[in-house]
Structure formats: C-alpha cells, structure tokens
C-alpha cells in the first residue's frame, strides 16, 4: 500500500508520540525523542526525520518545506508530534 492510498481514521487513538528538538546551530541540529509507541515505528520515523532535517536549521528556507513533510509523515503514521525549536511559536 502506498502512502497516497492510506488514510487514517481520525477517531483512532495515536499509535505513538514523537518530539523533535532543535539542539542548536552546531550539527547535529536535531534530536527526536518519544514518550510512547512501538519502538520500530518510532525508529523508522526518527530515521526519516533525520534524513529530512539533518543539515537544515530552523532559520534555513528549506526548513519550512521539510517540516511540512515531517508533519504529514507523522499524520500518516498516527503519531502525536511536538516541536521544540528553542523559541516560542509564532
């Protein structure tokens, strides 16, 4: 099944949780933690997030596009997603 064919029921409980934390201007920029969920699911998500954000700090123009991709990925997987960018959200 491809991602485009897969739709989650919005009434389904979350399958896990992920927190994306910005560590600062020196690489690695990001840490991805989790409070609950299947370890394999979280590890796969973590790998994809690291691939998208590894060299992209939040002030980089590419960050917004990649952040949207991470959000869509979390929605597809049924994960609750938190961001800690080290500053208040706009």
N, C-alpha and C positions, 0 to 999 in steps of 0.2 A: 504494500500500500504506500503510495507516495504521500508527501505532506499535503499536497493540494487536495487529495481525496479524503483526508482525515479531518473530521470535525468533532470537537469535544462537546459533550452535553454541559451547558453552563451550570446545571444543578448538581453535577458530580463533585464530590469533595476533592480538594487538591491532592495530588499524588506526592507532593514534596514541597520543599522550600529551598530557595537559593538567595544568598545575599552577595551582591557584587560590591566590593570595597576598593576605592581608589587609594593606593598606598603612597602616592606622591610622584614627583617628576622623574625620579630615577627608576629605571626598569629593574625588576618587573613592576609595572604600574598597578596591577590588579591582583586581588585575592578573591576567590569565590568560596564561600562557606555555605553550610546548610544546617538547619535545625532539625529537619526530619525528612524522610523519604528513602526510597530504595537506593542503596549505595551505587549500583550500576547505572541507574537513571541519572543520579546526581553527577557521577563521574563523567558520563557521556556529555551531559550538559556543560559541565566545567570545561571539558576539552574544547567544545565548540565556542564557548565564550572566550577562552584564552586565545583561540585562533583568530577571533574577530577583533579582540581588544588589545592583544599583546603589546603592540608598539604604538597604541593610539591613546594619548592622554585626553582628558575631557575637553580641553580647550582646542583640540585639533578639529578642523572642519569635518573630517571623516567620522568622528565620534558619533555625531547625531544619527547618521545613517546606520552605523553598526549597532548603536544602542537599540534602534527600532527593530533590527533583525534579531537581537538577543531577546527583546520583549516578545516578538512573535514566536520565537522558538520556545520560550517558557510557556506561553499560552497553549501551543500545540501539545507540549508535554504535560500540561496540567500542573505547572509549578507556580507557587506564590513567589514573587520576585521583589526583592528590596534592593535599593541602590544607596550606597553611602559614598558620595563624591567629596566628602570633607567640607562641604559648604551647604548652606540652606538651599532648597529647591526654589526655583522661580515661580 
